[in-house]
């Protein structure tokens, strides 16, 4: 008996082992290889698709019992890179495939293949962000077993949703970013009785006229709904009040919602856990009493149990809410509160400290003031994320305060935290993010900060009055550090090997920067500008391919630009201005094809402008002013079609300017003049989005530009400026006619060169010009009449040329000082001396000088004054004097007025 039992056990073991080893079906393996052949796999995502056992290939899942392929999970979010090409119809041979996910790959704008509608065994289809285009094929309605369908974030259109009603088993549907404005989407959605989760974000459904559904909306099972970014109003959401189940999650952010939430909708929110009303125009005036707040915002239904007890996440960020921060104690289940970016005023109520379940508190970017003390955190023992930044709050805690919470994220930027570094932070052992920027902190940073939390990843202390030095940080985990705009001195420290962002500008750091060389490939951003750093720039950049921005401006570096910078294939921004760099541009930089911003002004660079610069097609800002460059401007520079600022001033350039500026398409595009509206920016960096509604934007890329005769520093506004400056060189020849095609150019400076010939006749077509400086050349001929058409022109200098003739007449040109036209001997007209034979025009020269030059002749204004004097004498005294001297005339004059008065009286009376 024992032997039989043992044999039975062994048999079971062998059977189990045999079941565990799933064998790939040869026919399905060939099908997968055929599918692969239609794809472009530049990143070797499918490198494992070579072995005989296809069930072990990446992204392939087989049945444990039959060995059939049941799932293809090729979501590019799980890989480094994307697949391209086409989705082959060989997938039809996978008769047991029930799960297909091709999300985040790139199929080049092609339509969704119609044959997918024949894969009737499919239960889950995910095609998110695949760059599909065209019309969604109605054949998808044949997938009657489908339970999940996600076509979001493509360039698709849907003209008819009739096919959707066939998907009766559908429980999850996302059509976000597909235009549904031409469909009766609501009727079809509410016919899906099994639908549990719905996402229709950015579907342009705000203005659609909805036909009443033929089915009762109360038959749906919807409990999670996201309708953000659709310009919806509360009146267009009336159907939500009829759904049978109470909502658990509702996202109606970024719409056109205003006023209170309707009572009928509130009844569907009694079990709500997540409510997002952010980015709307709610204008409820909060009072200090909770009931008053809720009566205005949520209606009267909240007076009973329901939303008060169930609401866990309240998101009202980025609205127009004002008044005081409400008392939220009645929302006893709240775990996350987002009230940032509104217009709340006053102090933070102490009642906030009674929300014992609270984990996230975001009151950032309001107009709050007053004192925040330990009393505000009485019962917040579960608090993990705190954001009070960008308010006028004063944080005052007892020196020995030990909070009951352990924070993950601390955002107190813009609050008055100082003058000393807050000691209570030393009690926090698990925080990863600390932002005390612009917090009025003075003195040195305590040494415990760098090691108090092993998980510390991001430290932002910029724009304080911090002094002292920075210790060795190589043993920390700090990936992002911003200490800019302080008074920190000493050498650049060693950083964590995987650091990503280093911002130390505007301090007093000195010495070399060789410590940066120990950083690995994760480095993304370096800003060491405006310090006292020196020495040669180290040649160690080969292993930092992810570097995006490199800024060493305004230091004391010397030597040549290291050739290893050419290894930074992802480099977009290179700022080296204001140093003592010499030599030529290394030819290796031509490999940096992503470069869009190069500023090397104010150095001692020599050689010619390299012709390969015209191969860096993404270049938008090229600033090489104040160097020792020579030779001519290469014609290849006209390949930079996106260029917005081209500054080659104060060099030794010679020769003619190539006549190909009509290639500068960015310069040809008109926008609002720079002096009218400057709200744009070049690039911005957003810190880690720890709080869903918190993104702290810092501007880093900047440059000093000659603008209207002054050197100004541009940061946020740089992207709006369009400028060409070739001044102070030895350029010659005519001004190219193609300049007139740059209709969007705002500033043109060609002064102090050797240009000859006429000013281009169609200069008036450069209609956005605000600054034009052609002074100190050898230009001749007349000023073109089209120059009078430049309505935005604010700075003009044509002095020191050989111009002649009359200055064209316009309000604009006559408003400039005479110095703008000075030292052009043949030039005349306002504001210069009158042209010969033009005696009625005023002259800006001294009247006494005119008298001497013209033999005592009177000026125009003197003639006008004399004429007025004679007119008054003859006009006034000629009449009044006669009445004084002749009595009979006086009597006749007044009798006439009496007769006229009697006549009017009789006519009115009758």
C-alpha positions in Angstrom: 0.0 0.0 0.0 2.8 2.4 0.9 4.5 1.7 -2.5 1.3 2.5 -4.4 0.9 5.7 -2.5 4.4 6.7 -3.2 4.0 6.0 -6.9 0.8 8.1 -6.9 2.6 11.0 -5.4 5.4 10.8 -7.9 2.9 10.7 -10.7 1.3 13.8 -9.5 4.6 15.5 -9.2 5.6 14.6 -12.8 2.2 15.7 -14.1 2.5 19.0 -12.2 6.0 19.5 -13.6 4.7 18.8 -17.1 1.9 21.3 -16.7 4.3 24.0 -15.5 6.4 23.7 -18.6 4.2 25.4 -21.2 5.4 24.7 -24.7 5.1 27.3 -27.5 2.8 26.4 -30.3 4.9 26.5 -33.5 2.1 28.0 -35.7 1.6 30.9 -33.2 5.4 31.4 -33.0 5.5 32.0 -36.7 2.5 34.3 -36.4 4.3 36.4 -33.8 7.5 36.6 -36.0 5.4 37.7 -38.9 3.9 40.4 -36.7 7.4 41.4 -35.7 8.6 41.7 -39.3 6.2 44.6 -39.9 7.6 46.6 -37.0 10.6 48.9 -36.8 12.4 48.0 -33.6 15.3 50.5 -33.3 15.5 50.0 -29.5 15.6 46.2 -29.5 12.5 45.9 -27.5 11.8 42.6 -29.1 15.3 41.3 -28.8 14.0 38.2 -26.9 11.8 37.2 -29.8 14.4 34.8 -31.2 14.3 31.7 -29.0 12.1 28.7 -29.8 10.0 29.2 -26.7 7.8 32.1 -27.6 5.9 31.9 -24.3 9.0 33.3 -22.7 9.3 36.3 -25.0 9.0 39.8 -23.6 5.3 40.9 -23.7 4.0 37.5 -24.6 1.7 35.6 -22.3 0.5 32.0 -22.9 -2.2 29.9 -21.3 -0.8 27.7 -18.5 -2.9 24.8 -19.7 -3.1 25.0 -23.5 0.0 27.0 -24.4 -1.9 29.3 -26.7 -0.9 33.0 -26.8 -3.6 34.8 -24.8 -2.0 38.2 -24.3 0.4 40.7 -26.0 1.6 43.4 -23.6 3.8 45.7 -25.6 3.1 48.9 -23.8 6.1 51.1 -24.6 5.9 52.7 -21.1 7.4 49.5 -19.8 10.4 49.7 -22.2 13.2 52.1 -23.1 12.0 53.2 -26.6 9.1 52.7 -28.9 8.0 50.4 -31.7 7.2 51.8 -35.1 5.9 50.5 -38.4 2.5 48.9 -38.9 0.3 46.5 -37.0 0.2 43.4 -39.2 -2.9 41.4 -39.9 -1.1 38.2 -38.9 -2.6 38.8 -35.4 -5.8 37.3 -36.8 -4.1 33.9 -36.6 -3.9 34.2 -32.8 -7.4 32.8 -32.2 -7.0 32.7 -28.4 -5.7 36.3 -28.0 -7.9 38.1 -25.5 -5.6 40.9 -24.3 -3.8 43.3 -26.7 -1.9 46.4 -25.4 0.2 48.4 -28.0 0.1 51.7 -26.0 2.6 54.5 -26.4 4.2 53.1 -29.5 4.4 55.1 -32.7 2.4 54.0 -35.8 3.1 57.2 -37.8 -0.5 58.6 -37.9 -1.9 55.6 -39.7 -5.5 54.6 -39.0 -6.4 51.8 -36.6 -6.4 48.6 -38.7 -9.9 47.5 -39.5 -9.0 43.9 -39.2 -8.9 44.3 -35.4 -12.7 44.3 -35.5 -12.5 40.7 -36.6 -10.6 39.6 -33.5 -13.9 38.7 -31.7 -12.2 36.9 -28.9 -10.6 40.1 -27.6 -11.7 41.2 -24.1 -9.2 44.0 -23.5 -7.9 46.4 -26.1 -5.5 49.2 -25.2 -4.2 51.6 -27.9 -3.3 54.6 -25.8 -1.0 57.2 -27.4 -0.1 55.1 -30.4 -0.1 58.1 -32.9 -3.0 56.6 -34.7 -5.0 59.0 -36.9 -8.1 59.1 -39.0 -11.6 57.7 -38.2 -12.1 55.1 -35.5 -13.2 52.0 -37.5 -16.9 51.1 -36.7 -15.8 47.4 -37.1 -14.7 47.6 -33.4 -18.4 47.1 -32.7 -17.9 43.5 -33.7 -15.8 42.9 -30.5 -18.8 41.8 -28.5 -16.6 40.2 -25.8 -14.8 43.4 -25.1 -14.6 44.5 -21.4 -12.0 47.2 -21.6 -11.4 49.7 -24.5 -8.9 52.6 -24.4 -8.2 54.6 -27.5 -7.2 57.8 -25.7 -4.4 60.3 -26.6 -4.4 59.7 -30.4 -5.3 61.9 -33.3 -8.6 60.1 -34.0 -12.1 61.2 -34.9 -15.4 59.6 -34.3 -18.4 60.7 -36.5 -20.8 58.0 -35.4 -20.9 56.0 -32.2 -23.6 53.5 -33.2 -21.1 50.7 -33.0 -20.5 51.3 -29.3 -24.0 50.0 -28.3 -22.9 46.5 -29.4 -20.3 46.3 -26.7 -22.7 45.3 -23.9 -20.0 43.7 -21.7 -17.9 46.9 -21.7 -16.9 47.9 -18.1 -14.0 50.3 -18.9 -14.1 52.9 -21.7 -11.6 55.8 -22.4 -12.0 57.9 -25.5 -10.1 60.9 -24.1 -8.7 63.4 -26.6 -11.0 62.1 -29.4 -13.4 64.7 -30.8 -16.9 63.6 -30.0 -18.6 66.9 -30.9 -20.5 65.4 -33.9 -21.9 62.5 -32.0 -24.8 61.9 -29.6 -22.3 60.4 -27.2 -24.5 60.5 -24.1 -27.2 58.2 -25.5 -24.7 55.6 -26.5 -22.7 55.8 -23.2 -25.8 55.4 -21.1 -26.9 52.3 -23.1 -23.9 50.4 -21.7 -25.4 48.8 -18.6 -22.1 47.2 -17.5 -20.0 50.3 -17.8 -18.3 51.0 -14.5 -15.5 53.5 -15.4 -15.7 56.3 -18.1 -13.0 58.7 -19.3 -13.9 61.4 -21.8 -11.3 64.0 -21.1 -10.7 66.7 -23.8 -13.4 65.4 -26.1 -14.9 68.7 -27.1 -18.3 67.8 -25.7 -19.0 71.0 -23.9 -21.0 72.6 -26.8 -22.8 69.4 -28.1 -26.6 69.4 -28.2 -27.6 66.2 -26.5 -30.6 64.2 -27.7 -32.5 62.6 -24.8 -31.3 59.0 -24.3 -33.7 56.2 -25.3 -32.8 54.3 -22.2 -33.1 55.2 -18.6 -29.8 56.5 -17.4 -30.5 55.0 -14.0 -29.7 51.6 -15.5 -26.0 52.3 -15.8 -23.4 51.1 -13.3 -21.1 54.1 -13.6 -19.1 54.9 -10.4 -15.9 56.5 -11.8 -16.3 59.3 -14.3 -13.7 61.7 -15.7 -14.9 64.5 -18.0 -12.1 67.1 -17.6 -11.2 69.8 -20.1 -14.5 69.9 -22.0 -15.9 73.4 -21.3 -18.8 71.8 -19.4 -21.2 73.7 -17.2 -23.3 72.3 -14.4 -26.4 72.4 -16.6 -24.8 70.0 -19.1 -24.2 67.5 -16.3 -27.8 67.0 -15.3 -27.7 63.4 -16.4 -25.3 62.5 -13.6 -28.1 63.0 -11.1 -30.0 60.0 -12.7 -27.4 57.3 -12.6 -28.3 54.4 -10.4 -25.1 54.1 -8.4 -23.5 56.7 -6.2 -20.2 58.1 -7.6 -16.9 57.1 -6.0 -14.7 59.2 -8.2 -15.6 62.3 -10.2 -13.2 64.5 -12.2 -14.8 67.5 -13.8 -11.8 69.7 -13.6 -10.7 72.3 -16.2 -14.3 73.1 -17.4 -16.6 76.1 -17.2 -18.2 75.3 -13.9 -19.4 78.2 -11.8 -21.7 78.8 -8.8 -22.8 76.0 -6.5 -23.0 72.3 -7.2 -26.7 71.4 -8.0 -28.5 69.5 -5.2 -29.4 66.7 -7.5 -25.8 66.1 -8.2 -24.9 66.2 -4.6 -27.2 63.3 -4.0 -24.9 61.2 -6.2 -21.9 62.2 -4.1 -22.8 60.6 -0.8 -20.1 58.0 -1.1 -17.6 60.1 -3.0 -14.0 59.4 -2.3 -12.3 61.6 -5.0 -13.8 64.9 -6.2 -11.8 67.1 -8.6 -13.2 70.5 -9.4 -9.9 72.2 -10.1 -9.3 74.6 -12.9 -12.8 76.0 -13.1 -14.3 79.4 -12.4 -16.1 78.7 -9.1 -16.5 82.0 -7.4 -18.0 81.1 -4.0 -17.3 83.5 -1.2 -16.3 81.4 1.7 -17.2 82.5 5.2 -15.7 81.2 8.5 -18.7 79.0 9.2 -18.6 75.5 7.6 -22.4 75.4 7.0 -22.3 78.7 5.2 -19.5 77.5 3.0 -21.3 74.3 2.1 -24.6 75.9 1.5 -23.0 78.1 -1.1 -20.8 75.6 -2.8 -22.4 72.2 -2.3 -26.1 73.2 -1.8 -28.4 72.2 1.1 -28.0 68.4 0.7 -24.8 68.5 2.8 -26.7 69.3 5.9 -27.4 65.6 6.3 -25.0 62.6 6.3 -23.4 61.7 3.1 -20.6 63.7 1.4 -19.5 65.1 4.8 -18.6 61.6 6.0 -17.4 60.0 2.8 -15.3 62.6 1.0 -11.7 61.7 1.2 -10.0 63.8 -1.5 -11.2 67.4 -2.1 -9.5 69.2 -5.1 -10.6 72.8 -5.7 -7.2 74.0 -6.8 -6.8 76.6 -9.6 -10.2 78.2 -9.3 -11.2 81.7 -8.3 -12.3 81.0 -4.8 -11.9 83.8 -2.4 -12.5 84.8 1.2 -11.2 82.8 4.1 -10.0 79.2 4.1 -13.1 77.3 5.2 -13.6 75.2 8.3 -13.5 71.7 7.0 -14.0 69.7 10.2 -17.3 68.3 9.1 -15.5 66.4 6.3 -14.3 63.9 8.9 -12.8 61.4 6.3 -10.7 63.9 4.4 -7.2 62.6 3.6 -6.2 65.1 0.9 -7.1 68.8 0.5 -6.0 70.8 -2.5 -7.0 74.5 -2.3 -3.9 75.9 -4.1 -3.9 78.7 -6.7 -7.0 80.5 -5.6 -7.6 83.9 -4.0 -8.0 82.9 -0.4 -7.1 85.6 2.1 -6.7 85.9 5.8 -5.1 83.4 8.1 -5.2 79.6 8.1 -7.9 78.5 10.6 -6.8 76.5 13.6 -9.6 74.0 12.8 -7.4 72.6 10.0 -5.4 70.9 12.8 -8.5 68.8 13.7 -8.6 66.8 10.5 -7.0 63.7 12.0 -7.0 61.6 8.8 -5.4 64.3 6.7 -2.3 63.2 4.7 -2.0 66.0 2.1 -2.5 69.7 2.7 -2.0 72.1 -0.2 -2.8 75.8 0.4 -0.2 77.1 -2.0 -0.3 80.2 -4.2 -3.0 82.2 -2.4 -2.9 85.5 -0.5 -2.8 84.0 3.0 -1.1 85.8 5.8 -0.8 85.6 9.6 1.1 83.3 11.8 1.3 79.5 11.5 2.1 77.8 14.8 2.2 74.3 16.2 -1.5 74.7 17.1 -2.4 74.3 13.4 -1.0 70.8 13.5 -2.6 69.5 16.7 -4.0 66.2 15.4 -2.3 65.9 12.0 -0.3 62.9 13.0 -0.8 61.3 9.6 0.3 64.3 7.5 2.7 63.4 4.8 2.8 66.3 2.4 2.6 70.0 3.3 2.5 72.8 0.9 2.0 76.4 2.2 4.3 78.0 -0.4 3.8 81.3 -2.1 1.8 83.0 0.7 2.7 85.7 3.1 2.7 83.4 6.1 5.0 83.7 9.1 6.0 80.3 10.5 6.6 80.6 14.2 7.3 77.4 16.2 8.7 76.9 19.7 12.4 75.9 19.5 11.7 72.5 21.1 8.6 71.7 19.1 8.5 68.1 18.0 5.6 67.5 15.5 3.7 64.2 15.7 3.9 63.8 11.9 6.7 62.6 9.6 6.5 64.4 6.3 7.5 63.1 2.9 7.4 66.6 1.2 7.9 70.1 2.7 7.0 73.0 0.5 7.3 76.4 2.3 8.8 78.6 -0.5 7.9 82.3 -0.2 6.9 82.0 3.4 8.7 83.8 6.2 10.5 80.9 7.8 13.7 82.7 8.9 15.8 84.2 10.0 17.4 81.0 11.2 17.0 77.6 9.6 13.9 75.9 11.1 15.0 73.4 13.8 11.8 71.3 13.7 12.9 69.9 10.3 15.6 68.0 12.2 12.8 65.8 13.7 11.7 64.7 10.2 13.5 61.5 9.2 11.7 60.4 6.1 11.2 63.5 3.9 12.4 63.4 0.3 11.6 67.0 -0.9 12.4 70.2 0.8 11.7 73.7 -0.6 12.5 76.7 1.5 13.3 79.1 -1.4 12.7 82.8 -0.8 12.0 82.0 2.9 14.1 84.8 4.4 16.7 82.5 5.8 20.1 83.9 6.8 23.3 82.4 8.0 24.7 78.9 7.4 22.7 75.8 6.7 23.1 73.4 9.6 25.3 70.4 8.9 22.5 68.0 10.0 20.3 68.9 7.0 22.4 66.9 4.5 22.1 63.7 6.5 18.9 64.0 8.6 16.8 62.1 6.1 18.4 59.1 4.2 15.6 59.5 1.5 16.3 63.2 0.8 16.3 63.7 -3.0 15.5 67.3 -3.7 16.7 70.5 -1.8 15.6 73.9 -3.0 17.0 76.8 -0.9 17.4 79.4 -3.7 17.1 83.2 -3.1 17.9 83.5 0.6 20.8 85.0 2.4 22.6 81.7 3.1 26.4 81.8 3.8 29.0 79.3 4.5 30.1 76.3 2.4 28.5 73.1 1.1 30.0 69.8 2.4 30.7 66.6 0.5 27.4 65.3 -0.8 28.6 62.2 -2.5 27.2 59.9 0.3 23.7 61.4 0.1 20.8 60.6 -2.3 20.2 64.2 -3.4 19.3 64.2 -7.1 18.1 67.9 -7.4 19.8 70.8 -5.6 19.1 74.5 -6.0 21.2 76.9 -3.9 21.2 79.7 -6.4 21.1 83.4 -5.4 22.7 83.1 -2.0 26.2 84.1 -0.7 27.7 80.6 -0.4 31.4 80.4 -0.9 34.1 77.7 -1.2 34.7 75.1 -3.8 32.1 73.1 -5.7 31.4 70.0 -3.6 31.3 66.4 -4.7 27.8 65.4 -5.6 25.8 62.2 -5.4 26.9 60.1 -8.4 23.3 60.0 -9.8 22.5 63.7 -9.4 20.2 65.2 -12.1 20.0 68.9 -11.5 22.6 71.2 -10.0 21.8 74.9 -9.7 24.4 77.0 -7.8 24.3 80.3 -9.8 24.6 83.7 -8.2 26.9 82.7 -5.3 30.6 83.1 -4.5 31.8 79.6 -5.3 35.4 79.6 -6.5 38.0 77.2 -7.8 37.7 74.5 -10.5 34.7 72.4 -11.3 36.5 69.0 -11.8 34.3 67.5 -9.0 31.5 67.5 -11.6 33.3 64.8 -13.6 32.5 62.2 -11.0 28.8 62.5 -11.8 27.3 59.7 -13.9 25.0 59.7 -17.0 22.0 60.9 -15.0 23.1 64.6 -15.1 20.5 66.7 -16.9 21.0 70.3 -15.9 24.0 72.3 -14.6 23.9 76.0 -13.8 27.0 77.4 -12.2 26.7 80.9 -13.7 27.6 84.1 -11.9 30.2 82.8 -9.5 34.0 83.2 -9.2 34.8 79.8 -10.6 38.0 79.5 -12.7 40.5 77.3 -14.4 40.0 75.3 -17.6 36.7 73.6 -18.3 37.4 69.9 -17.7 37.3 67.6 -20.7 35.2 64.9 -19.1 31.7 65.0 -20.7 31.7 61.8 -22.7 29.6 59.8 -20.2 26.9 62.4 -19.7 24.6 61.9 -22.7 21.5 63.2 -21.0 22.8 66.7 -20.2 20.2 69.2 -21.4 21.5 72.5 -20.2 25.1 73.6 -19.4 25.6 77.1 -18.0 29.0 78.4 -16.9 28.3 82.1 -17.8 30.0 85.0 -16.0 32.8 83.2 -14.3 36.6 83.2 -14.8 37.2 80.2 -17.0 40.0 80.3 -19.5 41.4 78.0 -22.1 39.6 76.3 -25.0 36.1 74.9 -25.2 36.6 71.1 -24.4 36.0 68.9 -27.5 34.2 66.3 -25.3 31.2 68.6 -25.2 30.5 67.2 -28.6 29.5 63.9 -26.9 26.5 65.6 -25.4 24.0 64.6 -28.1 21.0 65.7 -26.0 22.4 69.1 -25.2 19.9 71.9 -25.9 21.5 74.9 -24.1 25.2 75.9 -23.9 25.9 79.2 -22.0 29.6 80.2 -21.8 29.3 84.0 -21.9 31.4 86.4 -19.8 34.6 84.2 -19.4 38.0 84.3 -20.9 37.7 81.4 -23.2 40.0 81.3 -26.3 40.6 79.3 -29.4 38.1 78.2 -32.0 34.8 76.3 -31.7 35.6 72.6 -31.5 34.3 70.8 -34.6 32.8 68.1 -32.4 30.0 70.4 -31.4 28.4 69.7 -34.8 27.3 66.4 -33.3 25.1 68.3 -30.8 22.1 68.4 -33.2 19.6 69.3 -30.4 21.3 72.6 -29.7 18.9 75.5 -29.7 20.6 78.0 -27.5 24.3 78.9 -27.7 25.6 82.0 -25.9 29.4 82.4 -25.9 29.5 86.2 -25.9 32.2 88.2 -24.1 35.1 85.8 -24.5 38.2 85.8 -26.6 37.2 83.2 -29.2 39.1 83.3 -32.5 38.8 81.8 -35.9 35.9 82.0 -38.4 32.3 81.3 -37.7 32.2 77.5 -38.5 30.2 76.6 -41.5 28.8 73.5 -39.7 26.8 75.8 -37.5 24.3 75.8 -40.4 23.8 72.0 -39.8 22.4 72.5 -36.3 18.9 73.0 -37.6 17.2 73.5 -34.2 19.2 76.6 -33.4 17.0 79.4 -32.1 19.5 81.7 -30.2 23.0 82.2 -31.4 24.9 84.9 -29.5 28.7 85.2 -30.3 29.1 88.9 -29.6 32.3 90.5 -28.2 34.8 88.0 -29.3 37.7 88.0 -31.9 36.0 86.1 -34.7 37.1 87.1 -38.2 36.2 86.2 -41.8 32.9 86.5 -43.4 29.4 85.4 -42.3 29.0 81.9 -43.9 26.0 81.5 -46.2 25.3 78.2 -44.4 23.9 80.3 -41.5 20.8 80.8 -43.5 19.9 77.2 -42.9 18.9 78.1 -39.4 15.3 78.6 -40.3 14.2 78.7 -36.6 16.6 81.4 -35.5 15.2 84.1 -33.3 18.3 85.9 -32.0 21.4 86.2 -34.1 24.0 88.4 -32.4 27.5 88.6 -34.0 28.3 92.1 -32.9 31.7 93.4 -31.8 33.9 91.0 -33.7 36.2 91.4 -36.7 33.9 90.1 -39.3 34.3 91.3 -42.9 32.8 90.8 -46.3 29.3 90.9 -47.5 26.2 89.7 -45.7 24.7 86.7 -47.6 21.4 87.6 -49.2 19.4 84.7 -48.0 17.5 85.9 -44.9 14.2 85.0 -46.5 15.0 81.5 -45.2 14.5 82.7 -41.6 10.9 81.5 -41.3 10.7 82.3 -37.6 11.8 85.9 -38.3 9.0 86.2 -40.9 6.3 85.3 -38.5 4.6 88.3 -36.8 3.7 88.4 -33.2 3.0 91.0 -30.6 5.9 93.5 -30.4 8.3 92.9 -27.6 7.5 96.2 -25.9 3.8 95.5 -25.8 3.5 92.0 -24.3 6.3 90.1 -22.8 4.9 87.0 -21.1 6.6 84.2 -22.9 9.6 82.1 -21.9 12.3 80.1 -23.6 12.4 76.9 -21.5 11.1 76.1 -18.1 11.9 73.4 -15.6 9.2 71.9 -13.4 10.2 70.3 -10.2 9.0 66.8 -9.3 5.2 66.8 -9.3 4.9 65.4 -5.8 1.5 67.0 -5.2 -0.9 66.5 -8.0 -1.6 70.2 -8.4 1.8 71.6 -7.6 4.3 72.5 -10.3 6.9 75.1 -9.3 8.3 76.7 -12.4 11.7 78.2 -12.4 13.3 80.1 -15.3 16.9 79.4 -16.0 17.8 80.2 -19.5 18.7 83.8 -20.0 20.9 86.2 -21.9 22.0 89.8 -21.8 20.9 91.5 -25.0 21.5 95.0 -26.4 18.0 96.4 -26.5 17.2 100.0 -27.2 20.7 101.1 -26.4 21.0 99.3 -23.1 22.2 95.8 -22.2 19.4 94.1 -20.5 19.0 90.6 -19.1 16.2 88.5 -20.4 14.7 85.4 -18.8 11.0 84.8 -19.2 10.8 87.3 -22.1 13.6 86.0 -24.2 11.5 83.8 -26.4 9.4 86.8 -27.7 12.5 88.8 -28.8 13.5 88.6 -32.5 16.8 90.3 -33.1 19.7 90.6 -35.5 22.8 92.5 -34.4 25.9 92.6 -36.7 27.1 96.0 -35.3 30.8 96.9 -34.7 32.4 94.8 -37.4 33.9 95.5 -40.8 31.1 94.2 -43.0 30.6 95.9 -46.4 28.5 95.9 -49.5 24.8 96.6 -49.7 22.2 95.7 -47.1 20.6 92.5 -48.5 17.1 93.0 -50.0 16.0 89.7 -48.3 16.0 91.6 -44.9 12.6 93.0 -45.8 11.1 89.4 -45.7 11.7 89.3 -41.9 8.3 90.8 -41.1 8.5 89.7 -37.5 12.0 91.1 -36.7 11.9 93.4 -33.7 15.4 94.8 -33.6 18.0 95.3 -36.4 21.4 96.7 -35.6 23.9 97.1 -38.5 25.7 100.1 -37.1 29.5 100.8 -37.2 30.3 98.8 -40.3 31.1 99.8 -43.9 27.8 99.3 -45.7 27.2 101.3 -48.9 24.4 101.8 -51.3 20.8 102.7 -50.4 18.6 101.7 -47.5 16.5 98.8 -48.9 13.3 100.4 -50.4 10.9 97.9 -48.8 12.1 98.2 -45.3 8.6 99.3 -44.3 7.5 95.6 -44.8 9.4 94.8 -41.6 6.4 96.0 -39.8 7.2 94.8 -36.3 10.5 96.7 -36.0 10.9 98.6 -32.8 14.7 99.3 -33.1 16.6 100.2 -36.2 20.2 101.3 -36.0 22.1 101.9 -39.3 24.4 104.6 -38.0 28.1 105.0 -38.8 28.1 103.4 -42.2 28.4 104.9 -45.7 24.8 104.6 -46.8 23.6 107.0 -49.4 20.5 108.1 -51.3 17.1 109.0 -49.8 15.4 107.6 -46.8 12.7 105.2 -48.2 9.2 106.5 -47.8 8.2 103.0 -46.6 10.1 103.7 -43.4 7.2 105.9 -42.3 5.0 102.8 -42.1 6.8 101.4 -39.1 4.2 102.1 -36.4 6.1 100.4 -33.6 9.4 102.0 -34.2 10.7 103.4 -30.9 14.5 103.7 -31.5 16.0 105.0 -34.8 19.6 106.0 -35.6 20.6 106.8 -39.2 23.3 109.2 -38.2 26.8 109.4 -39.7 26.0 108.3 -43.2 25.7 110.0 -46.6 22.0 110.2 -46.8 20.3 113.0 -48.7 16.9 114.4 -49.5 13.9 115.1 -47.4 13.0 113.0 -44.4 9.6 111.3 -45.2 6.7 112.8 -43.4 5.0 110.8 -40.7 4.1 111.2 -37.0 6.7 108.5 -36.2 9.8 109.8 -38.1 9.3 113.4 -37.1 9.1 112.4 -33.4 12.7 111.4 -33.2 15.4 113.7 -32.0 17.5 115.4 -34.6 20.5 113.3 -33.5 18.9 110.3 -35.1 19.6 111.9 -38.5 22.7 113.9 -37.7 25.9 114.1 -39.8 24.1 113.4 -43.1 24.9 116.6 -45.0 22.3 116.2 -47.7 19.4 115.4 -45.3 16.7 117.9 -44.5 13.2 118.3 -43.2 11.7 117.9 -39.7 13.4 117.5 -37.3 16.4 118.9 -39.2 16.6 122.2 -41.0 14.0 122.9 -43.6 14.5 121.8 -47.1 15.1 124.6 -49.7 11.8 126.1 -50.7 9.9 124.6 -47.7 9.4 127.8 -45.8 6.3 126.9 -43.8 7.9 124.0 -42.0 9.2 124.5 -38.5 12.9 124.2 -37.7 14.3 122.7 -34.5 17.4 124.9 -34.8 17.8 127.9 -32.5 15.7 130.9 -33.6 18.7 133.3 -33.1 20.9 131.1 -35.3 18.2 131.2 -38.0 18.1 135.0 -37.8 21.8 135.2 -38.3 21.9 132.7 -41.1 18.9 134.1 -43.1 19.5 137.8 -42.6 17.1 138.4 -39.8 14.1 136.5 -41.2 11.5 135.4 -38.7 10.8 131.8 -37.6 7.5 130.1 -38.3 6.3 130.4 -34.7 7.2 134.1 -34.6 5.2 134.7 -37.7 2.2 132.9 -36.2 2.4 135.0 -33.1 2.5 138.3 -35.0 -0.4 137.2 -37.2 -2.5 136.4 -34.1 -1.7 139.8 -32.6 -2.8 141.7 -35.7 -5.9 139.5 -36.0 -6.9 140.4 -32.4 -6.4 144.1 -32.9 -8.4 144.4 -36.2 -11.0 141.8 -35.3 -11.9 142.8 -31.8 -11.3 146.5 -31.7 -12.6 147.0 -35.2 -16.1 146.1 -34.0 -16.1 147.1 -30.3 -14.2 150.4 -31.0 -16.8 151.4 -33.6 -19.7 151.0 -31.0 -17.7 153.0 -28.4 -17.2 155.9 -30.8 -20.5 156.0 -32.6 -23.7 156.3 -30.4 -26.3 155.8 -33.2 -24.8 152.5 -34.2 -24.9 151.3 -30.6 -28.7 152.2 -30.3 -29.5 150.5 -33.6 -27.6 147.3 -32.6 -29.4 146.8 -29.3 -32.9 147.7 -30.8 -32.3 145.0 -33.4 -31.8 142.4 -30.6 -35.0 143.7 -28.8 -37.1 143.2 -32.0 -35.8 139.7 -32.5 -36.7 138.8 -28.9 -40.2 140.2 -29.3 -40.7 138.2 -32.5 -39.7 134.9 -30.9 -42.0 135.6 -27.9 -45.1 136.2 -30.2 -44.4 133.1 -32.3 -44.1 130.9 -29.2 -47.2 132.4 -27.4 -49.5 132.0 -30.5 
